[in-house]
Amino acid sequence: MSLTRCLFWPGDPVNRALALACRQKLRLEKAQREREQLWAEIERAEREKDGPRVVELIRAKQLLDRKLREAGRP
């Protein structure tokens, strides 16, 4: 459900729980996009044989993966 639909669903008043759920969903979607971007950067660094950058990116991805797991997303 998009933020617009969450906040402006016809007939339903906006409540705090709904707003918080929408905010959490947006945060998770952003983290998932960041995860995809990290994968692309890892692949690029591997093609360029930039070992230190690969290690840095993998660590960043692991941290992001941990946050996603804690939030209940694979």
Secondary structure as UniProt FT lines:
FT   HELIX           3..8
FT   TURN            10..11
FT   HELIX           16..47
FT   TURN            48..49
FT   HELIX           51..70
FT   TURN            71..72
//
